[in-house]
Amino acid sequence: SKGMGQKLGLAGAFLAEAPLIILDEPMSGLDPRARIRLKEELLRQRSAGRTVFFSSHILSDIDEICDRIGILHSGRLLFVGTPAVFK
């Protein structure tokens, strides 16, 4: 299934323990339980000093996970800052 493939790819990304993790729509295809666990893992990775860079259209996820965001529109960076300042 798409969710299982997504989980496998995420596990590989986290097991590498790289200082920078880049993810494209990491929540896509995940069930609610897996989404919660992924959010927890992303926060753990950040706490461990790793940079997690991911794209998402789900603003609530961004607000819960990110300490800095960048907004791209038509290939231009329109905003860089905290979610609170963006709101």
C-alpha positions as CSV (number, residue, x, y, z in Angstrom):
1,S,0.0,0.0,0.0
2,K,1.0,3.6,-0.4
3,G,1.2,4.1,3.4
4,M,3.5,1.1,3.9
5,G,5.8,2.3,1.1
6,Q,5.8,5.8,2.8
7,K,6.7,4.3,6.2
8,L,9.5,2.3,4.6
9,G,11.0,5.3,3.0
10,L,10.7,7.4,6.2
11,A,12.4,4.6,8.2
12,G,15.3,4.6,5.8
13,A,15.6,8.4,6.0
14,F,15.7,8.4,9.8
15,L,18.0,5.3,10.1
16,A,20.7,7.1,8.1
17,E,21.1,9.7,11.0
18,A,22.1,12.4,8.6
19,P,22.4,15.9,9.8
20,L,19.9,17.1,7.2
21,I,16.7,15.2,6.3
22,I,14.7,16.4,3.3
23,L,11.1,15.0,2.9
24,D,8.5,15.8,0.3
25,E,4.9,15.5,1.7
26,P,5.9,13.0,4.4
27,M,2.4,12.7,5.8
28,S,0.9,11.6,2.4
29,G,-0.7,8.2,2.6
30,L,-0.3,7.7,6.3
31,D,-3.1,6.7,8.6
32,P,-3.9,8.9,11.7
33,R,-1.8,6.8,14.1
34,A,1.2,6.8,11.7
35,R,0.8,10.6,11.3
36,I,1.0,11.1,15.1
37,R,4.1,8.9,15.3
38,L,5.8,10.7,12.4
39,K,5.2,14.1,14.0
40,E,6.8,12.8,17.2
41,E,9.8,11.4,15.3
42,L,10.2,14.7,13.4
43,L,10.3,16.6,16.7
44,R,12.8,14.0,18.1
45,Q,15.0,14.5,15.0
46,R,14.9,18.3,15.5
47,S,15.7,17.9,19.2
48,A,18.7,15.8,18.3
49,G,20.1,18.7,16.3
50,R,19.2,17.5,12.8
51,T,17.6,19.8,10.3
52,V,14.3,18.5,8.9
53,F,13.3,20.2,5.7
54,F,9.9,19.2,4.4
55,S,7.1,20.3,2.1
56,S,3.5,20.2,3.1
57,H,0.2,21.8,2.3
58,I,-1.2,20.9,5.7
59,L,-0.8,24.1,7.7
60,S,-1.7,22.4,11.1
61,D,1.2,20.0,10.7
62,I,3.6,22.8,9.9
63,D,2.4,24.8,12.9
64,E,2.9,21.8,15.2
65,I,6.3,20.7,13.9
66,C,8.2,23.7,12.5
67,D,10.2,26.4,14.2
68,R,10.9,28.2,10.9
69,I,9.0,28.1,7.6
70,G,9.5,29.3,4.1
71,I,6.6,30.1,1.7
72,L,7.3,29.5,-2.0
73,H,5.0,30.9,-4.7
74,S,5.7,30.7,-8.4
75,G,9.3,29.8,-7.7
76,R,9.9,32.9,-5.5
77,L,10.5,32.8,-1.7
78,L,7.9,35.1,-0.3
79,F,8.3,34.5,3.4
80,V,10.9,33.1,5.9
81,G,10.2,33.2,9.6
82,T,8.2,31.5,12.4
83,P,4.7,30.1,12.0
84,A,3.5,32.6,14.6
85,V,4.8,35.6,12.6
86,F,3.3,34.2,9.4
87,K,-0.1,33.8,11.0
